Amino acid sequence: MEFNIKESDKTKLVLNVKGEDHTFCNIIVKRLQKNPDVRVASYRIDHPLERIPTILVETKQGTTPKQALLEAVKEVEKEAKEFDKKFSKI
């Protein structure tokens, strides 16, 4: 996974995530959309052969997009660990 920040300020972050696909981006964006401090969370893949997703995060004042993104990643990681723990008991 490789990041390339295309745009960044106090309330907006646009970054490319080379090496990932719809699965990863969809999970992160869905988690970001649950955050009340996030105005917009979306992603796109401009060209199907290049497959480099671009994630957009816009937040309200008081929360930076980086904070929101890191929080979303931690929550997804926590859910994955809970799933693993419960599934391994089956």
C-alpha positions in Angstrom: 0.0 0.0 0.0 1.4 3.4 -1.0 -0.2 6.8 -0.3 0.0 9.9 -2.4 -1.6 13.0 -1.0 -3.2 15.0 -3.8 -4.8 17.8 -1.6 -4.8 18.5 2.1 -6.0 21.3 4.3 -7.8 21.7 7.6 -11.1 20.1 6.5 -10.3 18.3 3.2 -8.0 15.4 2.3 -7.7 13.8 -1.1 -5.3 10.9 -1.4 -4.5 8.0 -3.8 -4.1 4.6 -2.2 -2.0 2.5 -4.6 -2.2 -1.2 -4.1 -5.8 -1.3 -2.8 -9.1 -1.8 -4.4 -12.9 -1.4 -3.9 -12.9 -3.7 -0.9 -10.6 -1.7 1.3 -11.9 1.7 0.2 -15.6 0.7 0.6 -15.0 -0.4 4.2 -13.1 2.7 5.1 -15.6 5.1 3.4 -18.6 3.3 5.0 -17.0 3.7 8.4 -16.1 7.4 7.7 -19.7 8.1 6.8 -20.8 7.0 10.3 -18.7 9.7 11.9 -20.9 12.8 12.6 -17.9 15.1 12.1 -17.4 13.9 8.5 -19.3 15.9 5.9 -18.2 13.9 2.8 -16.5 10.5 2.5 -16.2 8.9 -0.9 -13.7 7.2 -3.3 -13.4 6.6 -7.0 -11.2 4.6 -9.3 -10.7 6.6 -12.4 -9.3 4.0 -14.7 -10.0 0.2 -14.4 -6.6 -0.8 -15.7 -4.6 1.4 -13.3 -6.8 0.6 -10.3 -5.5 3.4 -8.1 -8.3 4.5 -5.8 -8.7 8.1 -4.7 -10.3 8.7 -1.3 -11.9 12.1 -0.5 -12.6 13.1 3.2 -14.2 16.4 4.1 -14.8 17.2 7.8 -16.5 19.8 9.9 -14.4 22.4 11.8 -12.8 20.9 14.8 -11.9 17.5 13.3 -9.2 17.1 10.7 -9.7 14.6 7.8 -6.5 12.8 9.0 -8.0 12.3 12.5 -11.2 11.0 11.0 -9.4 8.6 8.7 -7.2 7.2 11.4 -10.2 6.8 13.7 -12.0 4.9 10.9 -9.1 2.6 10.3 -8.8 1.8 14.1 -12.5 1.0 14.2 -12.3 -1.3 11.2 -9.3 -3.0 12.7 -11.2 -3.5 16.0 -14.2 -5.0 14.2 -11.9 -7.4 12.2 -10.3 -8.6 15.5 -13.7 -9.1 17.1 -14.9 -11.1 14.0 -11.7 -13.2 14.1 -12.1 -13.9 17.8 -15.8 -14.9 17.4 -15.2 -16.9 14.2 -12.3 -18.8 15.7 -14.7 -20.2 18.4 -16.9 -21.9 15.8 
